[in-house]
Amino acid sequence: MNKSSYVGIAAAVILLGSAALSRAADAAPDTPGPIAALPWLHEGTVLTYSKHAAYVPGKPITWKQNDDGDWIDPATGKSYDKLINYGTSAPFIGQIKVVSLDGNSAALENSAFGLEQNLGFADPVLQSPGPPLVAEVAGNSFWELPSVLAGEASDASKGKLVTQVSWPMGDQKIDAIKIQITTDDLYQMEIFDRKTGICVHVASAWVSGPDGDTEITRSDLIRLRRLAIPWEGEPIPQGVIKTDAMHYVGEIKKGGAFANLPAQTVMMNFAVKNRGQRWILFDTQAMVSGLMVATPAVVYGPGEFGGMWIGPKAAATFTAGQVLDEDPDTKMKTVVSKVTDKAVEITSSNLSSGRAYVYDLASGIQAAWGEYDGPTQTTQTMRRQEARP
């Protein structure tokens, strides 16, 4: 599917009108405290990792009782089926985006892209979002203050070993801190850049389940960059600040072997779970063809493309075809795909998948969105309703 054909997915659901809303008085916050010790950290910062995950079953073979099974236990006369438990593994790209910095908190968006060249998709395939996180700026799973890392020490009682190492990053090496944790059922190694505090490598293996299944993961930082967000200096729109919930309706249309099936109706409600000055965490609830489906929480802030809102002042200057971002790792290209006198559409897509977002120019609020998934050939379009359906 090419980019030009994808642009039309959300264009048909542009909201044609909305009352103008005033904006908050304050723009981006000052950066005191721990943020000052992390000069690379900004709203719009993106940490991109190469990731691998594998599953090794504890029992390669299990037996399931079945009266018509191929194997009969001579001791009991019962019949069983022989089941082979295969291991699995998968590579993918993971991204952590800093969508908001708010005092001592950072709102982080977690996204993943599958690497599915074996299925004919040359570009990474956008997956469903991972769990959002509102983390401490001073320290979390992705970085620590360099001053804190300098004080890390081994602790044999906790199975903790801390060493200073030289770690390869591309064609260079960095001074790093290696922290290893070893227990009866867990091994984890983390490598932190001593200068920036960023976690550049994680490897882990742990045993889970009654049969001793082993899960193995590896994560390596491949790029740190900062998105150029046109509205980064604008206040959050008042319509967003005052909202407690948002409601969207639309449809899902499957392709491939299911192309002849009718589209399924979708209703999705966003309810504010928590909020800061520059971020909002929503619980979501969706119904597909009248049935409840599990949907994740989401967090939004100004430091992202495709969020719940954009800055109306910046959006008023957009022109169709304007390129906002090109991600060198996921191959997602973000462009202003359509502009009318009332709305603007922004599309992020590559040759495998993509999403389009429509924003009301008066309020800056997301009025509609559409998405396309290459492997399943599924499209979804959603449109905001001012009142809950």
C-alpha positions as CSV (number, residue, x, y, z in Angstrom):
1,M,0.0,0.0,0.0
2,N,1.6,3.3,-1.0
3,K,1.4,6.5,1.0
4,S,-0.8,8.4,-1.4
5,S,-3.6,5.7,-1.1
6,Y,-3.3,5.7,2.7
7,V,-3.9,9.5,3.0
8,G,-7.5,9.0,2.1
9,I,-8.3,6.7,5.0
10,A,-9.0,9.5,7.5
11,A,-9.7,12.3,5.1
12,A,-13.3,11.2,4.6
13,V,-14.0,11.7,8.3
14,I,-12.8,15.3,8.8
15,L,-14.8,17.2,11.3
16,L,-16.4,20.1,9.5
17,G,-16.9,22.5,12.4
18,S,-16.1,23.2,16.0
19,A,-16.4,26.2,18.3
20,A,-13.2,28.1,18.9
21,L,-11.7,27.6,22.3
22,S,-9.2,29.8,24.2
23,R,-5.8,28.5,25.2
24,A,-4.0,28.3,28.6
25,A,-1.8,31.2,29.6
26,D,1.4,29.2,30.2
27,A,3.7,27.5,27.7
28,A,6.4,24.9,28.3
29,P,7.6,24.8,31.9
30,D,11.0,25.8,33.3
31,T,13.5,22.9,33.7
32,P,14.8,23.0,37.3
33,G,15.8,20.0,39.4
34,P,16.8,16.6,37.9
35,I,16.1,17.8,34.3
36,A,19.0,20.1,34.5
37,A,21.3,17.1,35.1
38,L,20.0,15.5,31.9
39,P,20.7,18.0,29.1
40,W,19.6,15.5,26.4
41,L,16.1,15.1,27.9
42,H,13.4,17.1,26.2
43,E,9.7,16.8,25.3
44,G,9.9,15.0,22.0
45,T,13.0,13.0,22.8
46,V,12.9,9.5,21.3
47,L,14.9,6.5,22.5
48,T,14.9,3.7,19.8
49,Y,16.0,0.2,20.7
50,S,16.5,-3.0,18.8
51,K,14.8,-5.7,20.7
52,H,14.6,-9.5,20.8
53,A,12.4,-11.8,22.8
54,A,12.4,-15.6,23.0
55,Y,10.5,-18.2,24.9
56,V,11.9,-21.6,25.7
57,P,9.4,-24.2,27.1
58,G,10.5,-26.0,30.2
59,K,9.0,-29.3,28.9
60,P,9.6,-29.9,25.2
61,I,6.9,-32.6,25.2
62,T,3.6,-32.8,27.1
63,W,0.8,-35.4,27.0
64,K,-2.9,-34.6,26.9
65,Q,-5.5,-37.2,27.7
66,N,-7.7,-38.0,24.8
67,D,-9.8,-41.2,24.4
68,D,-8.8,-41.2,20.7
69,G,-5.2,-40.4,21.4
70,D,-2.3,-42.2,19.6
71,W,-0.5,-43.4,22.7
72,I,-1.9,-45.7,25.3
73,D,-0.4,-45.9,28.8
74,P,0.1,-49.6,29.4
75,A,-0.2,-49.1,33.2
76,T,-3.6,-47.4,33.1
77,G,-5.0,-48.1,29.6
78,K,-5.7,-44.4,29.1
79,S,-5.0,-42.8,25.7
80,Y,-3.0,-39.6,25.2
81,D,-2.0,-37.1,22.5
82,K,1.6,-36.2,22.2
83,L,2.1,-32.4,22.1
84,I,5.4,-30.8,21.1
85,N,6.0,-27.4,22.8
86,Y,7.9,-25.2,20.4
87,G,9.9,-22.2,21.5
88,T,9.4,-18.9,19.8
89,S,11.5,-15.8,19.1
90,A,11.0,-12.5,17.5
91,P,13.0,-9.3,16.7
92,F,11.3,-5.9,16.7
93,I,12.0,-2.2,17.2
94,G,10.9,-0.5,20.4
95,Q,10.6,3.2,21.0
96,I,10.1,5.3,24.1
97,K,8.9,8.8,23.4
98,V,9.0,11.6,26.0
99,V,5.6,13.2,25.3
100,S,5.7,15.5,28.3
101,L,8.0,16.8,31.0
102,D,6.1,18.1,34.0
103,G,8.0,19.1,37.0
104,N,9.7,15.9,38.2
105,S,7.6,13.6,36.1
106,A,8.0,12.4,32.5
107,A,5.1,11.0,30.5
108,L,6.4,8.2,28.2
109,E,4.7,6.6,25.2
110,N,5.7,3.0,24.5
111,S,5.5,1.8,20.9
112,A,6.7,-1.2,19.0
113,F,7.3,-2.1,15.3
114,G,7.4,-5.7,14.1
115,L,10.1,-6.8,11.7
116,E,8.3,-9.0,9.3
117,Q,10.4,-9.1,6.1
118,N,9.7,-12.9,5.9
119,L,6.0,-12.0,5.3
120,G,6.9,-9.6,2.5
121,F,6.9,-6.3,4.6
122,A,10.1,-4.5,4.0
123,D,9.3,-1.7,6.4
124,P,8.7,-2.2,10.1
125,V,5.0,-2.8,11.0
126,L,3.4,-0.6,13.6
127,Q,2.0,-2.6,16.5
128,S,-0.6,-1.8,19.1
129,P,0.8,0.6,21.7
130,G,2.5,-0.8,24.8
131,P,1.6,0.3,28.4
132,P,2.1,4.0,29.0
133,L,4.3,5.3,31.8
134,V,4.4,8.4,33.9
135,A,8.0,8.0,35.4
136,E,10.3,9.9,37.7
137,V,12.6,12.2,35.7
138,A,15.3,11.4,38.3
139,G,15.3,7.7,37.5
140,N,13.3,5.0,35.8
141,S,13.8,1.9,33.6
142,F,15.3,4.0,30.8
143,W,17.8,6.3,32.4
144,E,19.3,7.3,35.8
145,L,21.0,10.5,37.0
146,P,24.7,10.2,36.4
147,S,25.3,11.1,40.0
148,V,23.2,8.2,41.1
149,L,25.0,5.8,38.8
150,A,28.3,7.0,40.3
151,G,27.1,5.8,43.7
152,E,26.0,2.3,42.6
153,A,27.8,-0.5,44.5
154,S,27.7,-4.2,44.6
155,D,25.6,-6.0,47.2
156,A,26.2,-9.8,47.5
157,S,23.1,-10.2,49.8
158,K,20.9,-9.1,46.9
159,G,22.8,-10.9,44.2
160,K,24.0,-7.5,42.8
161,L,27.3,-6.9,41.0
162,V,28.3,-3.5,39.8
163,T,31.3,-2.9,37.5
164,Q,32.7,-0.2,35.3
165,V,33.1,-1.3,31.7
166,S,33.8,0.0,28.2
167,W,30.7,-0.7,26.0
168,P,30.5,-0.7,22.2
169,M,28.0,1.8,20.7
170,G,28.2,1.8,16.9
171,D,31.8,2.2,15.9
172,Q,32.7,3.8,19.2
173,K,33.0,2.7,22.9
174,I,31.5,4.5,25.9
175,D,32.3,4.5,29.6
176,A,29.5,2.6,31.2
177,I,28.2,1.1,34.4
178,K,27.2,-2.6,34.3
179,I,24.7,-3.7,36.9
180,Q,24.0,-7.5,37.2
181,I,21.3,-9.1,39.3
182,T,21.3,-12.8,39.8
183,T,18.7,-14.8,41.8
184,D,17.4,-18.3,41.8
185,D,15.0,-17.6,38.9
186,L,16.3,-14.4,37.4
187,Y,19.3,-13.0,35.6
188,Q,19.4,-9.4,34.5
189,M,22.1,-7.2,33.2
190,E,21.8,-3.4,32.6
191,I,24.4,-1.2,31.0
192,F,24.1,2.6,31.6
193,D,26.1,5.3,29.9
194,R,28.1,7.0,32.7
195,K,27.9,10.4,31.0
196,T,24.3,10.7,30.0
197,G,22.7,8.1,32.4
198,I,20.8,6.4,29.5
199,C,20.3,2.7,29.7
200,V,21.9,1.4,26.5
201,H,21.5,-2.3,27.0
202,V,19.4,-4.8,28.9
203,A,19.6,-8.6,28.8
204,S,17.4,-10.8,31.0
205,A,16.4,-14.4,31.5
206,W,13.9,-15.6,34.0
207,V,12.0,-18.8,34.7
208,S,8.2,-18.6,34.9
209,G,5.3,-21.0,35.1
210,P,4.9,-24.4,36.7
211,D,6.9,-26.2,34.0
212,G,9.9,-24.0,34.3
213,D,9.4,-22.1,31.1
214,T,12.3,-19.6,30.3
215,E,11.8,-16.1,28.9
216,I,14.7,-14.3,27.4
217,T,14.9,-10.7,26.2
218,R,17.5,-8.3,24.9
219,S,17.4,-4.6,24.2
220,D,20.0,-2.3,22.7
221,L,19.9,1.4,22.2
222,I,20.4,2.3,18.5
223,R,19.5,5.9,18.4
224,L,18.7,9.0,20.5
225,R,17.0,11.9,18.7
226,R,14.6,14.7,19.3
227,L,11.4,15.3,17.3
228,A,11.0,18.9,16.0
229,I,7.5,19.5,17.2
230,P,6.0,22.7,15.6
231,W,3.8,23.4,18.6
232,E,6.3,22.6,21.4
233,G,6.1,26.2,22.7
234,E,2.3,26.5,22.6
235,P,0.1,26.2,25.6
236,I,-2.2,23.1,25.8
237,P,-5.6,24.0,24.4
238,Q,-8.2,24.9,27.0
239,G,-10.6,22.3,25.5
240,V,-8.1,19.6,26.4
241,I,-7.4,21.0,29.9
242,K,-11.1,21.0,30.8
243,T,-12.0,17.6,29.4
244,D,-12.8,14.6,31.5
245,A,-13.8,12.3,28.6
246,M,-13.8,12.0,24.9
247,H,-15.9,9.7,22.7
248,Y,-15.3,8.3,19.2
249,V,-17.3,6.2,16.8
250,G,-16.3,4.4,13.6
251,E,-15.7,1.1,11.9
252,I,-13.2,-1.6,11.3
253,K,-12.9,-3.2,7.8
254,K,-10.9,-6.4,7.5
255,G,-9.2,-7.4,4.2
256,G,-7.5,-10.5,2.8
257,A,-9.5,-13.7,3.5
258,F,-12.1,-11.6,5.4
259,A,-12.6,-8.9,2.7
260,N,-16.2,-10.0,2.0
261,L,-17.3,-9.5,5.6
262,P,-19.2,-6.3,6.5
263,A,-17.5,-3.6,8.4
264,Q,-17.7,-3.8,12.2
265,T,-19.0,-0.8,14.2
266,V,-16.7,0.6,16.9
267,M,-17.3,2.8,19.8
268,M,-14.4,4.0,22.0
269,N,-14.5,6.1,25.1
270,F,-11.5,7.9,26.7
271,A,-11.9,8.7,30.4
272,V,-9.3,10.8,32.3
273,K,-7.5,8.6,34.9
274,N,-4.8,11.0,35.9
275,R,-3.3,14.2,34.7
276,G,-0.4,16.6,35.2
277,Q,0.1,20.1,33.9
278,R,1.3,18.9,30.5
279,W,0.0,15.3,30.2
280,I,-3.2,13.3,30.5
281,L,-3.5,9.6,31.2
282,F,-6.7,8.1,29.8
283,D,-8.4,4.8,30.5
284,T,-10.0,3.5,27.3
285,Q,-13.1,1.4,26.8
286,A,-14.1,0.0,23.4
287,M,-17.0,-2.0,21.9
288,V,-16.7,-3.7,18.6
289,S,-20.1,-4.8,17.0
290,G,-21.6,-4.4,20.5
291,L,-19.1,-6.6,22.3
292,M,-16.6,-5.2,24.9
293,V,-12.9,-5.6,23.9
294,A,-9.8,-5.1,25.9
295,T,-8.0,-1.8,25.2
296,P,-4.9,-0.3,26.8
297,A,-4.6,3.0,28.7
298,V,-2.9,5.8,26.8
299,V,-1.0,8.9,27.8
300,Y,-0.8,12.1,25.7
301,G,1.4,15.2,25.8
302,P,2.6,17.9,23.5
303,G,5.8,16.2,22.6
304,E,4.4,13.8,19.9
305,F,2.8,13.5,16.5
306,G,-0.5,11.7,16.6
307,G,-1.5,12.8,20.1
308,M,-4.9,13.9,21.3
309,W,-4.2,17.5,20.4
310,I,-1.8,19.8,18.5
311,G,-1.1,23.5,18.8
312,P,-3.7,25.5,16.8
313,K,-1.3,28.4,16.1
314,A,1.3,26.1,14.5
315,A,-1.4,24.1,12.7
316,A,-2.7,27.3,11.0
317,T,0.6,27.7,9.2
318,F,0.7,24.1,7.7
319,T,0.6,23.4,4.0
320,A,-0.3,20.2,2.3
321,G,2.8,18.0,1.6
322,Q,4.8,19.6,4.4
323,V,7.2,17.0,5.9
324,L,7.2,17.1,9.8
325,D,9.4,14.1,10.5
326,E,11.2,11.1,8.9
327,D,12.2,8.3,11.3
328,P,15.4,6.6,10.0
329,D,14.7,3.3,12.0
330,T,11.0,2.7,11.6
331,K,10.8,4.4,8.2
332,M,7.7,6.2,9.3
333,K,7.3,9.5,7.4
334,T,5.1,12.1,9.0
335,V,3.5,14.7,6.6
336,V,0.7,17.2,6.5
337,S,-1.4,15.2,4.1
338,K,-4.5,17.5,3.8
339,V,-5.5,21.0,4.9
340,T,-9.0,22.6,4.7
341,D,-10.3,25.8,6.2
342,K,-11.5,23.9,9.3
343,A,-9.2,20.9,9.8
344,V,-5.7,19.6,9.1
345,E,-4.8,15.9,8.5
346,I,-1.3,14.6,9.6
347,T,-0.3,11.1,8.3
348,S,2.5,8.9,9.7
349,S,3.2,5.9,7.5
350,N,5.7,3.7,5.8
351,L,5.2,0.9,3.2
352,S,3.8,-1.5,5.7
353,S,1.4,0.4,8.0
354,G,0.3,3.8,9.0
355,R,-2.0,6.2,10.8
356,A,-3.7,9.4,9.9
357,Y,-4.9,12.0,12.4
358,V,-7.4,14.8,11.8
359,Y,-7.3,17.9,14.0
360,D,-9.8,20.7,14.3
361,L,-8.0,24.0,13.5
362,A,-10.1,26.0,16.0
363,S,-9.5,23.9,19.1
364,G,-6.5,21.7,18.2
365,I,-8.3,18.6,19.4
366,Q,-8.2,15.3,17.4
367,A,-11.4,15.1,15.5
368,A,-10.8,11.8,13.8
369,W,-8.2,9.1,13.0
370,G,-7.6,6.2,10.6
371,E,-5.1,3.4,10.6
372,Y,-4.0,0.7,8.3
373,D,-2.2,-2.6,9.1
374,G,-0.4,-4.3,6.2
375,P,-0.2,-7.9,7.5
376,T,-4.0,-8.2,8.2
377,Q,-5.0,-5.6,5.5
378,T,-7.3,-4.1,8.2
379,T,-8.4,-0.5,8.2
380,Q,-10.1,1.4,11.0
381,T,-11.6,4.9,10.9
382,M,-12.9,6.8,14.0
383,R,-14.6,10.1,14.4
384,R,-15.1,12.2,17.5
385,Q,-18.6,12.8,18.9
386,E,-19.1,15.9,21.1
387,A,-21.7,14.0,23.2
388,R,-21.3,10.4,24.3
389,P,-23.2,8.1,22.0
